[in-house]
Amino acid sequence: MTPSTTSFCVLVPAYQEEARVASTVKRLQAYASNVVVIDDGSSDRTAEVAREAGALVLRHEQNRGKGVALQTGFDHAREQGHELVITLDADGQHDPAAIPEFLRTYEKTGLPVLIGNRMGDRVKMPFVRRCTNMFMSWLLSREIGQRVPDTQCGYRLYRCDVIPALSSEAPGYAAESEILFHLARGGAKIGEVPLTAIYNDEESEIHPVRDTIRFFGMLRRLNRTDPGSSSQK
């Protein structure tokens, strides 16, 4: 079980994850009593399977993107009075056994944002994923004025009071980066938790050219609307 009595919930954004979400939910239940799956308009049985596995399910009728799905979960966590949220993906690539380490690191450091860092184990990461991630992480770290080694990792801890009250407009993996951009510009300090990722035989959802274009588009839009340098506390 977790080493903390701090109130937290686990948010699992999911889209077309009927085959894998039940396993993820059941594994999470060993470490968290509040597991929330946000079904982002899936046309399969993602919502039903997650509910049968024991999760609370929040559902979008239409696919709205991971950033909006996360914001739906953040709003729920705040409404329920949780101090923290932990986010992870529904596809089984994040090991729920790392949840206690996220909580221990939060209690030890007090940092309001902790990002999983798979780069210490990067030889196991598929080559395309590794190259794309290293480039985007280097560039975003320069933009926000803080070093974040694995900006594309969706396994994260946030303190609820620092989460921006706005949805990420960026599609795909750029949504994760946009959240970090807003947090850093709001003054939040960002830490890391070393992780070992689980890579199965599924095809990578990263498309280097498309996702790089989206990433630059996100940065251009954000720098137009918020050109100031990052403030840090």
C-alpha positions as CSV (number, residue, x, y, z in Angstrom):
1,M,0.0,0.0,0.0
2,T,1.0,3.6,-0.2
3,P,3.1,5.3,2.5
4,S,0.9,8.3,2.7
5,T,-2.5,9.4,4.2
6,T,-2.6,12.3,1.8
7,S,-5.9,12.5,-0.1
8,F,-5.3,11.7,-3.7
9,C,-6.9,10.0,-6.7
10,V,-5.5,8.4,-9.8
11,L,-6.7,9.7,-13.2
12,V,-6.5,7.4,-16.2
13,P,-7.4,9.1,-19.5
14,A,-8.5,6.4,-21.9
15,Y,-9.5,6.2,-25.6
16,Q,-10.3,2.9,-27.3
17,E,-8.7,0.9,-24.5
18,E,-11.3,-1.9,-24.0
19,A,-8.6,-4.6,-24.2
20,R,-6.2,-3.1,-21.6
21,V,-8.0,-0.8,-19.2
22,A,-9.4,-3.5,-16.9
23,S,-5.9,-4.8,-16.2
24,T,-4.6,-1.3,-15.5
25,V,-7.5,-0.5,-13.1
26,K,-7.2,-3.8,-11.2
27,R,-3.4,-3.3,-10.7
28,L,-4.0,0.3,-9.5
29,Q,-6.4,-0.9,-6.8
30,A,-3.5,-2.3,-4.8
31,Y,-2.1,1.2,-4.4
32,A,-5.1,3.6,-4.7
33,S,-8.7,3.6,-3.4
34,N,-9.8,6.2,-5.8
35,V,-9.3,5.3,-9.5
36,V,-11.0,7.5,-12.0
37,V,-11.0,6.6,-15.7
38,I,-11.9,9.4,-18.1
39,D,-13.3,7.7,-21.3
40,D,-12.6,10.3,-24.0
41,G,-15.4,9.3,-26.4
42,S,-14.4,5.7,-27.1
43,S,-16.6,3.8,-29.5
44,D,-15.7,0.5,-27.9
45,R,-16.5,-0.8,-24.4
46,T,-13.7,1.1,-22.6
47,A,-16.2,2.8,-20.2
48,E,-18.1,-0.4,-19.4
49,V,-15.0,-2.5,-18.9
50,A,-13.4,0.1,-16.6
51,R,-16.5,0.4,-14.6
52,E,-16.8,-3.4,-14.2
53,A,-13.2,-3.5,-13.0
54,G,-14.1,-1.1,-10.2
55,A,-13.1,2.4,-11.5
56,L,-15.3,5.5,-11.3
57,V,-15.8,6.4,-15.0
58,L,-16.2,10.0,-16.3
59,R,-17.2,9.9,-20.0
60,H,-17.0,12.4,-22.9
61,E,-19.6,11.7,-25.5
62,Q,-17.2,12.7,-28.2
63,N,-13.4,12.4,-28.5
64,R,-12.0,15.7,-27.2
65,G,-8.3,15.0,-26.8
66,K,-6.1,14.0,-23.9
67,G,-5.7,17.5,-22.6
68,V,-9.4,18.0,-22.1
69,A,-9.8,14.5,-20.7
70,L,-7.2,15.3,-18.0
71,Q,-8.9,18.6,-17.2
72,T,-12.1,16.7,-16.6
73,G,-10.3,14.5,-14.2
74,F,-8.6,17.5,-12.5
75,D,-11.9,19.3,-12.0
76,H,-13.3,16.1,-10.5
77,A,-10.4,15.8,-8.1
78,R,-10.7,19.4,-6.9
79,E,-14.5,19.0,-6.5
80,Q,-13.8,15.9,-4.3
81,G,-11.3,17.8,-2.1
82,H,-8.2,15.8,-3.0
83,E,-4.8,17.4,-2.4
84,L,-3.1,15.4,-5.1
85,V,-3.7,13.6,-8.4
86,I,-1.6,11.0,-10.0
87,T,-2.0,10.5,-13.8
88,L,-1.0,7.5,-15.8
89,D,-1.9,6.0,-19.2
90,A,-4.5,3.2,-19.6
91,D,-2.4,1.0,-21.9
92,G,-0.3,-0.7,-19.2
93,Q,3.0,1.0,-19.9
94,H,3.1,2.6,-16.4
95,D,3.7,0.3,-13.4
96,P,1.2,1.2,-10.6
97,A,3.9,-0.1,-8.1
98,A,5.6,3.3,-8.6
99,I,2.8,5.2,-6.9
100,P,4.4,4.9,-3.4
101,E,7.6,6.4,-4.7
102,F,5.7,9.3,-6.2
103,L,4.1,9.9,-2.8
104,R,7.4,9.5,-0.9
105,T,9.1,11.9,-3.2
106,Y,6.3,14.4,-2.7
107,E,6.5,14.1,1.0
108,K,10.3,14.4,1.1
109,T,10.6,17.4,-1.4
110,G,7.3,19.2,-1.2
111,L,7.5,19.7,-4.9
112,P,4.0,20.3,-6.4
113,V,4.7,18.6,-9.7
114,L,6.6,15.3,-10.2
115,I,7.1,13.8,-13.7
116,G,8.1,10.2,-14.3
117,N,11.6,9.9,-15.9
118,R,12.1,6.8,-18.0
119,M,15.4,8.2,-19.6
120,G,17.6,6.4,-17.0
121,D,16.3,3.2,-18.6
122,R,16.2,4.5,-22.1
123,V,17.9,1.6,-23.8
124,K,14.6,-0.3,-23.4
125,M,12.7,2.6,-25.1
126,P,12.0,2.1,-28.8
127,F,14.5,4.1,-30.8
128,V,12.0,6.5,-32.5
129,R,10.3,7.2,-29.1
130,R,13.7,7.8,-27.5
131,C,14.9,10.3,-30.1
132,T,11.7,12.2,-30.3
133,N,11.4,12.4,-26.6
134,M,15.0,13.5,-26.0
135,F,14.6,16.3,-28.6
136,M,11.2,17.6,-27.3
137,S,12.4,17.3,-23.7
138,W,15.5,19.4,-24.4
139,L,13.6,22.1,-26.2
140,L,10.7,22.4,-23.7
141,S,13.2,22.4,-20.8
142,R,14.9,25.4,-22.4
143,E,11.5,27.1,-23.0
144,I,10.3,26.8,-19.4
145,G,13.6,27.4,-17.7
146,Q,13.6,24.1,-15.8
147,R,15.2,20.7,-16.7
148,V,12.6,18.0,-17.3
149,P,14.3,15.0,-18.7
150,D,11.1,13.2,-19.9
151,T,8.5,15.7,-20.8
152,Q,6.4,13.2,-22.7
153,C,5.8,10.8,-19.8
154,G,2.2,10.7,-18.7
155,Y,3.0,9.2,-15.3
156,R,2.8,12.3,-13.1
157,L,1.9,13.7,-9.7
158,Y,0.3,17.1,-9.4
159,R,-0.8,19.1,-6.3
160,C,-4.3,20.2,-7.2
161,D,-3.8,23.8,-6.2
162,V,-1.2,24.4,-8.9
163,I,-3.0,22.8,-11.8
164,P,-4.0,25.4,-14.4
165,A,-7.7,25.9,-14.6
166,L,-7.7,25.6,-18.4
167,S,-7.7,22.7,-20.8
168,S,-4.7,22.0,-23.1
169,E,-5.6,22.9,-26.6
170,A,-2.7,20.9,-28.1
171,P,-3.5,17.5,-29.7
172,G,-1.8,14.2,-28.9
173,Y,1.5,14.2,-27.0
174,A,1.8,18.0,-27.2
175,A,-0.9,18.2,-24.5
176,E,1.5,16.8,-21.9
177,S,4.0,19.5,-22.9
178,E,1.5,22.3,-22.8
179,I,0.5,21.5,-19.2
180,L,4.1,21.7,-18.2
181,F,4.4,25.1,-20.0
182,H,1.5,26.5,-18.0
183,L,2.7,25.1,-14.7
184,A,6.2,26.6,-15.1
185,R,4.9,29.9,-16.2
186,G,2.7,29.9,-13.1
187,G,5.8,29.5,-11.0
188,A,5.6,25.8,-10.1
189,K,8.8,23.9,-9.4
190,I,9.0,20.5,-11.3
191,G,10.7,17.4,-10.0
192,E,11.1,13.9,-11.3
193,V,10.7,10.3,-10.2
194,P,12.9,7.6,-12.0
195,L,10.8,4.9,-13.7
196,T,11.1,1.7,-15.6
197,A,8.6,1.8,-18.4
198,I,6.9,-1.3,-19.7
199,Y,7.0,-1.7,-23.5
200,N,4.8,-4.3,-25.0
201,D,4.3,-5.3,-28.6
202,E,1.8,-2.6,-29.4
203,E,2.6,-0.1,-32.2
204,S,4.0,3.2,-31.0
205,E,1.5,6.1,-31.2
206,I,4.4,8.5,-31.7
207,H,4.7,9.8,-35.2
208,P,7.9,11.9,-35.3
209,V,7.1,14.3,-38.1
210,R,3.5,14.9,-37.2
211,D,4.1,15.2,-33.4
212,T,7.1,17.5,-33.9
213,I,5.0,19.8,-36.1
214,R,2.3,19.8,-33.4
215,F,4.9,20.5,-30.7
216,F,6.3,23.5,-32.5
217,G,2.8,24.7,-33.2
218,M,1.9,24.5,-29.5
219,L,5.1,26.4,-28.5
220,R,4.4,29.1,-31.2
221,R,0.8,29.6,-30.0
222,L,1.8,29.7,-26.3
223,N,4.6,32.2,-26.8
224,R,2.3,34.5,-28.8
225,T,-0.2,34.5,-25.9
226,D,2.3,34.4,-23.0
227,P,5.7,35.8,-24.3
228,G,7.1,36.4,-20.8
229,S,9.9,34.4,-19.3
230,S,9.1,31.7,-16.8
231,S,8.8,32.7,-13.2
232,Q,9.9,30.2,-10.6
233,K,9.3,29.9,-6.9
